[in-house]
Amino acid sequence: MKKEKWIRATMALTILIGLIAPLTTQAASRESIQDESIYDLLVDRYFNKTIENDFEVNTREPSAFAGGDFMGVVEKLDHIQEMGFSMVSLGPVFSTETYDGKRVLDYGQLERHFGTSEELKTLIDKANKKNIGVVVDFPLQQVSSKHIWATDQDKASWVISNENGTVSWDLTNKDAQQAVEKAALDFVKQYNVDGLRLTGIDGIDKAFLNSLIEKLKTENDKLYVLALESSDANFDAQVASGQEDLYRNIFKNVDLDTAKLPQFSTDKPVMQQIDSINTKRFTANAAEENMFPPTRWKMAMATLLSMPGIPVMTYGSEIAVNGDKPPASHPILDFNTDEELIEFIGDVHSLRNDSAALRTGKMDMLYNEAGLMVYERSNDEETWIVAINNTGGTQSFDIPREVIGDKKELRGLFEGDILRQRDDGNYRLVVDREIAEFYNVTNHKGINKGYLAALALVYILFMTFIYLVWRKGKQRKAEEMKNSR
């Protein structure tokens, strides 16, 4: 009985606080690729929902199909949404020899292990209703030697054989160009995807890539066309060459040189990632250094989510998946795991999603040395100071008044610090080891009388409620004793 009373009392207090608490800000609408963040997965390794498409599935053989499908991604869309990602990349979805989709057999057919045309459309529709865009990879090179074009003698002049047994297309051949363009356009016409990521573009003529991009955007002017490699073509965003290695060498341990951290401008959209579907997992780098991978991931993700660019995270990073190379680096995702890192990514992501300054604002590096980075992200409406202490000890840094201005407050969102101007006019940051803190810069308002009054009101109402519950219980007890006589 007492337990029920306290539960009711706690619920009442929660409601009262909710009534007087300020409303939380809503995520700003995304207007460009710079506002996006991408969760990169492999359909086969995500979640198996539909057993009807488990053709010769073998979960004990790492290089075999494991059973993941389109409806499995639908089942776990909440997981992606809770981490704050605005787009999900599915990898290639075409008929393929391999679980990762790279060895395409036919651009005109979906992989039967992944599901049906209707199921892919359901995935796109369900994701869009959750405000999550869907990206699909379109491999231009290194496809299967059994691809329907490669086995057609009339198309022999299109085919370039590779040393690893795959084939690529001779895209100086006009017929091959037209066939590739038609395949990409047919897919975009049939499926309302939000992005197409062209892979295997190395060495392909820029003029052809630009022509393909233009035709895709003519078909769907809202479509993002992305590149998995560095390119001079007119992609909406691409990956910068050598970027992954730079991030790995900064965050795999503490006290490492951060001066080479890539600082991209907001005018050239670049996808920021620390590892990818095709590379060694960052967790493996951290483990080689005898470091605790989840903490290393926290430092890396706090940086990726607060730097200019489009953050891209490979599936499984949220549980620190390990592995040097595929298929070991492509395990079936374990959703029954500790959620601390998942919650951290979601918390930092919520700041980014709610703040245009953190997504597209101006970037000023205030300090960057041996693992301690302090930088400002700002626009006309708001200013943030981000402190990344990727060192082995507590660090301090004075932010000059010229940067912040006078009579300001820096409110730490994670550690709860409130920093005010010191007598010398500066603002002193003190950040514990291996901690990322985000400070929102506001005007110093002194004592918030309205807030104190609201707290007092809550306290009075709460105590009144407790008294009424106690009195009611006492009356009921007296009546029970009277009736029992």
Secondary structure as GFF3:
##gff-version 3
##sequence-region A 1 485
A	DSSP	alpha_helix	2	20	.	.	.	ID=ss1
A	DSSP	three_ten_helix	33	35	.	.	.	ID=ss2
A	DSSP	beta_strand	38	40	.	.	.	ID=ss3
A	DSSP	three_ten_helix	43	45	.	.	.	ID=ss4
A	DSSP	three_ten_helix	51	53	.	.	.	ID=ss5
A	DSSP	alpha_helix	70	75	.	.	.	ID=ss6
A	DSSP	alpha_helix	77	82	.	.	.	ID=ss7
A	DSSP	beta_strand	87	89	.	.	.	ID=ss8
A	DSSP	beta_strand	94	96	.	.	.	ID=ss9
A	DSSP	beta_strand	104	110	.	.	.	ID=ss10
A	DSSP	alpha_helix	117	129	.	.	.	ID=ss11
A	DSSP	beta_strand	133	139	.	.	.	ID=ss12
A	DSSP	three_ten_helix	153	158	.	.	.	ID=ss13
A	DSSP	beta_strand	159	161	.	.	.	ID=ss14
A	DSSP	beta_strand	167	169	.	.	.	ID=ss15
A	DSSP	alpha_helix	174	190	.	.	.	ID=ss16
A	DSSP	beta_strand	195	199	.	.	.	ID=ss17
A	DSSP	alpha_helix	206	219	.	.	.	ID=ss18
A	DSSP	beta_strand	224	227	.	.	.	ID=ss19
A	DSSP	beta_strand	238	239	.	.	.	ID=ss20
A	DSSP	alpha_helix	243	251	.	.	.	ID=ss21
A	DSSP	beta_strand	270	272	.	.	.	ID=ss22
A	DSSP	alpha_helix	282	288	.	.	.	ID=ss23
A	DSSP	alpha_helix	293	304	.	.	.	ID=ss24
A	DSSP	beta_strand	310	314	.	.	.	ID=ss25
A	DSSP	three_ten_helix	317	319	.	.	.	ID=ss26
A	DSSP	alpha_helix	340	354	.	.	.	ID=ss27
A	DSSP	alpha_helix	356	360	.	.	.	ID=ss28
A	DSSP	beta_strand	362	369	.	.	.	ID=ss29
A	DSSP	beta_strand	372	378	.	.	.	ID=ss30
A	DSSP	beta_strand	383	389	.	.	.	ID=ss31
A	DSSP	beta_strand	395	399	.	.	.	ID=ss32
A	DSSP	alpha_helix	401	404	.	.	.	ID=ss33
A	DSSP	beta_strand	408	412	.	.	.	ID=ss34
A	DSSP	beta_strand	418	420	.	.	.	ID=ss35
A	DSSP	beta_strand	427	431	.	.	.	ID=ss36
A	DSSP	beta_strand	435	443	.	.	.	ID=ss37
A	DSSP	alpha_helix	449	484	.	.	.	ID=ss38
###
